[in-house]
Amino acid sequence: MKRRQLLRHAIALPAALPGLASSRALAAIQGGPRVAFGIAAQTRQLLTDPGFRDAVVRECDILTPELEMKWGFVEENQGSANLAPADQMSNFARRFGKRMHGHALIWHKSTPDWAASQMMTNPDWRIIDAFIQRIVPRYAGVVESWDVVNEPFADNGRPDGLRVSPFLTAFGPDYIRRAFERARSLAPTAKLYLNDYGFLYDDSESEARRTAALRLLEALKKHSVPVDGLGIQGHVDLERTGTFRQETFARFLKSVADMGCAIRISEFDVREHETAIPVEQRDALVADATAAVLDVAADCPALVSVTCWGLSDRYSWLPLPSETAGLNRGLPLDSDLRQKPMYRALMKALRR
Ligand code: G3I
């Protein structure tokens, strides 16, 4: 898309408003917080909803495209190139001085069907390489970090804890090294992340995923694979917070940091289940769960940013058990863009 076309979608600069982004900018001048705040959003939300757009401009430092840089979105059919929405978001980021995090180069759930089936019948790395090459250099000036491999772990009965995906089946575990090395060759200064969920709880499932992640990071580092850090998605489930222990999580963060890896909390949100209680009580539970996780994360010197998977409940991807229950309230702003206790818990953690 040409610059003139992009500018057609450009958006008027909202008046300066007090928010997380500006308060951190001020704090930075005063030698303040090192942890940036990000959100995931969709281009159409930014382009069609001025109130939401202003809130994003006001609150966040780093933008992650929720859909627009995924392979299945960009190249649903072989040879198609749906890049306009990602171009529009990167244009928005440039215009408003936001940093961008690219999400995600390799993810089994966003692999187009045609690519997955080609990989399985004819494991040719050029299929993957063409996508990485198409997308990484295009956003070189604005995307400062990438999820290179997303969600590589699963309980599929393998001793290494790796997910049996089309990538693993076609190329073996070496697909991870190849993806990082290719991303590095195309984006020499970007920070490159492995990103996954399921590291939070003090149970055997999370323990197995933590162990698998530490072993993989250790092996990648040992072989000088250019991985800069670990993205811990941080989708919190209120049904499981009883098994969250701060000591266990802190120990995991320290092990990651000790390997020289940076840490992002990359997709933070809180999933509710109980909606038949007063809204104040729901919000307090969400805020408590936020503080429990983010206070520990903020105490880790390797933490560089916290990204919420959405800013406002208006666009939450999280469902509630019943259609009549309204919206899940697990994001910092409510559906009218008002700050909730979760917002304050988040801000407090970022200021630690
Ligand atoms: O926009 C179309 C709409 O036009 C169509 O009518 C509708 C019918 O299904 O689909 C809409 O697209 C959906 C899109 O979300 C927009 O809401 C896609 O089907 C749906 O697959 C897509 O889901 C996204 C999912 O990743 C898969 O890409 C979620 O929004 C997004 O929040 C989710 O994000 C993932 C991270 O990438 C990785 N970690 C987990 C996280 C949550 O699942």
Boltz pocket constraint, residues with backbone or C-beta under 6 A from the ligand:
constraints:
  - pocket:
      binder: B
      contacts: [[A, 66], [A, 67], [A, 70], [A, 109], [A, 110], [A, 150], [A, 233], [A, 267], [A, 317]]
      max_distance: 6.0
